Amino acid sequence: MRMSAFRPVFNHARLITLAVGDNTTNLYGYTPSKESGLAFVVLFGITTLLHTFQATRAKAWWLFPTAVIAGAAEVVGWAARIQSASNPFSFHPYIIQITVLVLAPTPFVAALFIGLRRIVTHVGPQYSRLTPRWYSRIFLSVDILCLLITGGGGGLAATGPTNPSAVKTGSDIILVGLGIQIFSLTVFCTLMAEFVWRRANERPYHKEVTRGFPMDRNVKFLLAGITLSTFFIYVRSIYRIIEFAGGFNGKIAHTEWLFIVFDGVMITLGMFTLNVFHPGRLLKKSEEGDYELTKTRTPRSV
């Protein structure tokens, strides 16, 4: 028998077929660590429960379809990796973790968008290039678009056993969704930085003047929390773009510690950061006015 018969198979279609047909190919390129999987299931379980408790206590219901769902999805994805630790050749846990973990942070990004929108509403819409309503219209729409695109790509990749040629196409579609998300985050960060600068230097963007609530310590803490969480999501998105650009068989995709650090750790830090700098706790009623994010309230006119 020729030695070439033992060469590794790098073709996407052939790789998936082997995994399902004769279980001779490890799709990960490594055996997933059961310990890391358990650690992230516990960590994401804790932050999700905290977000549930904090949102309920503050009556910030908008955090349920955003931060809470994101945390629950992370638990599902990492649980699938625990299953793969026992059998890295199984296709279904592999495709579950690929699809779920690439989608999971998207609802959490929506929480960051909504958080900034509420801050702009309360401390001075005139300092923002966008009105609070347009923050929701633009960024949430883009977030939903990213969710649909990456979900569609994951769905195509999941058809590998019956349609092997769709695996590469699915990977490319996921890459497009991630690219749109990182562009959206870049624009979001730019607008947030401009708003903070204008508010700090009393440089209103719009001529009409409304009297918002002061930029007190609570608001500054929440802005810091949103900024940190956005940074962690941003780093994770860059990593995922590089990963999918190299394909399912690329060196980055087959290096576990990179995935643990730049996906698992980044999302964990992002979610726990919002637990610490929680909107429902920081934007609460005070002597100056109502800072709660449970309602949308128009600032008082001068």
URZILIN-V625788 format. One record per residue. N is the residue number from 1. SS is DSSP state (hx for helix, st for strand, lp for the rest). OMEGA is omega as a letter, one per 30 degrees, with the letter a starting at -180 (NA if undefined). D_CENTER is the distance of its C-alpha to the mean C-alpha in whole Angstrom. Layout:
BEGIN
n->{N	N}
ss->{SS	SS}
omega->{OMEGA	OMEGA}
d_center->{D_CENTER	D_CENTER}
END
This chain:
BEGIN
n->{1	2	3	4	5	6	7	8	9	10	11	12	13	14	15	16	17	18	19	20	21	22	23	24	25	26	27	28	29	30	31	32	33	34	35	36	37	38	39	40	41	42	43	44	45	46	47	48	49	50	51	52	53	54	55	56	57	58	59	60	61	62	63	64	65	66	67	68	69	70	71	72	73	74	75	76	77	78	79	80	81	82	83	84	85	86	87	88	89	90	91	92	93	94	95	96	97	98	99	100	101	102	103	104	105	106	107	108	109	110	111	112	113	114	115	116	117	118	119	120	121	122	123	124	125	126	127	128	129	130	131	132	133	134	135	136	137	138	139	140	141	142	143	144	145	146	147	148	149	150	151	152	153	154	155	156	157	158	159	160	161	162	163	164	165	166	167	168	169	170	171	172	173	174	175	176	177	178	179	180	181	182	183	184	185	186	187	188	189	190	191	192	193	194	195	196	197	198	199	200	201	202	203	204	205	206	207	208	209	210	211	212	213	214	215	216	217	218	219	220	221	222	223	224	225	226	227	228	229	230	231	232	233	234	235	236	237	238	239	240	241	242	243	244	245	246	247	248	249	250	251	252	253	254	255	256	257	258	259	260	261	262	263	264	265	266	267	268	269	270	271	272	273	274	275	276	277	278	279	280	281	282	283	284	285	286	287	288	289	290	291	292	293	294	295	296	297	298	299	300	301	302}
ss->{lp	lp	hx	hx	hx	hx	lp	lp	lp	lp	lp	hx	hx	hx	hx	hx	hx	hx	hx	hx	hx	lp	lp	lp	lp	lp	lp	lp	lp	lp	lp	lp	lp	hx	hx	hx	hx	hx	hx	hx	hx	hx	hx	hx	hx	hx	hx	hx	hx	hx	hx	hx	hx	hx	hx	hx	hx	hx	lp	lp	hx	hx	hx	hx	hx	hx	hx	hx	hx	hx	hx	hx	hx	hx	hx	hx	hx	hx	hx	hx	hx	hx	hx	hx	hx	hx	lp	lp	lp	lp	hx	hx	hx	hx	hx	hx	hx	hx	hx	hx	hx	hx	hx	lp	hx	hx	hx	hx	hx	hx	hx	hx	hx	hx	hx	hx	hx	hx	hx	hx	hx	hx	hx	lp	hx	hx	hx	lp	lp	lp	lp	hx	hx	hx	hx	hx	hx	hx	hx	hx	hx	hx	hx	hx	hx	hx	hx	hx	hx	hx	hx	hx	hx	hx	hx	hx	hx	lp	lp	lp	lp	lp	lp	lp	lp	hx	hx	hx	hx	hx	hx	hx	hx	hx	hx	hx	hx	hx	hx	hx	hx	hx	hx	hx	hx	hx	hx	hx	hx	hx	hx	hx	hx	hx	hx	hx	hx	hx	hx	hx	lp	lp	lp	lp	lp	lp	lp	lp	lp	st	st	lp	lp	lp	lp	lp	hx	hx	hx	hx	hx	hx	hx	hx	hx	hx	hx	hx	hx	hx	hx	hx	hx	hx	hx	hx	hx	hx	hx	hx	hx	hx	hx	hx	hx	lp	lp	lp	lp	lp	lp	lp	lp	lp	lp	hx	hx	hx	hx	hx	hx	hx	hx	hx	hx	hx	hx	hx	hx	hx	hx	hx	hx	hx	hx	hx	lp	lp	hx	hx	hx	hx	lp	lp	st	st	lp	lp	st	st	lp	lp	lp	lp	lp	lp	lp	lp	lp	st	st	lp}
omega->{a	a	a	a	a	a	l	l	a	l	a	a	a	a	a	a	l	a	a	a	a	l	l	a	l	a	a	a	l	l	a	l	l	a	l	l	l	a	a	l	l	a	l	l	a	a	l	l	l	l	l	l	a	l	l	a	a	a	l	a	a	l	l	l	a	a	a	l	l	l	l	l	l	l	l	a	a	l	l	l	l	l	l	l	l	a	a	a	a	a	a	l	l	a	l	a	l	a	a	a	l	a	a	a	a	l	l	l	l	l	l	l	a	l	l	l	a	l	l	a	a	a	l	l	a	l	a	l	l	l	a	a	a	l	l	a	a	a	l	l	l	l	l	l	l	l	a	a	a	l	l	l	l	l	l	l	a	l	a	a	a	a	a	a	a	a	l	l	l	l	l	l	l	l	l	l	l	l	l	a	a	l	l	l	l	l	l	l	l	l	l	l	l	l	a	a	a	a	a	a	l	l	a	l	l	a	a	a	l	a	l	l	a	l	a	a	a	l	l	l	a	l	l	l	l	l	l	a	l	l	a	l	a	l	l	a	l	l	a	l	l	a	a	l	l	l	a	a	a	a	a	l	a	l	a	a	l	l	a	a	a	l	a	a	a	a	l	l	l	a	l	l	l	l	a	l	a	a	a	l	a	a	a	l	l	a	a	a	a	a	a	l	l	l	l	a	a	l	a	l	l	NA}
d_center->{49	47	45	42	42	40	37	34	32	29	29	26	29	31	28	27	31	32	29	30	34	35	32	33	30	27	24	22	25	25	25	22	22	23	23	19	18	20	19	15	16	18	16	13	16	17	14	14	18	18	15	17	21	20	19	22	24	23	23	19	19	16	14	15	13	10	9	12	11	7	10	12	11	10	14	15	13	15	18	18	18	21	23	23	24	27	28	25	27	26	24	23	21	20	18	17	14	14	13	11	9	8	7	6	2	4	6	5	5	8	10	10	12	14	15	16	18	20	21	22	24	26	26	28	26	29	27	24	25	23	24	22	22	21	18	17	19	17	13	13	15	13	10	12	14	11	10	14	14	12	13	17	16	16	18	21	20	21	24	25	28	30	29	28	28	25	23	23	22	19	18	19	17	14	14	15	12	10	13	13	9	10	14	12	11	14	16	14	15	18	19	18	20	23	23	23	26	28	28	29	32	33	32	31	30	32	35	35	35	34	34	30	30	30	27	28	27	24	23	23	21	18	18	18	15	13	14	13	9	9	11	9	6	9	11	8	8	12	12	11	13	16	16	16	19	21	20	20	23	23	23	20	19	22	21	19	19	17	14	15	15	12	10	11	12	9	7	10	11	9	9	13	13	13	15	18	17	17	18	20	22	22	23	26	29	32	35	34	32	29	26	24	21	22	25	25	28	29	31	34	37	39}
END
